[in-house]
């Protein structure tokens, strides 16, 4: 794995952990949609798209 892929994988783990701890509600639902989009982008080996969706998920939880 390249350093960029390692950072993306760590970011996915951190966002998933934050999502798991978040209380149920519209923010958590919005973050889930972004996280799922990030997973799809990650599967397609699209690091930029993955990071964009992870940032959006983080903002949705804020």
PyMOL commands that set and color helices and strands:
alter all, ss='L'
color gray80, all
select helices_A, chain A and resi 3-21+26-43+47-61
alter helices_A, ss='H'
color red, helices_A
deselect
rebuild
show_as cartoon
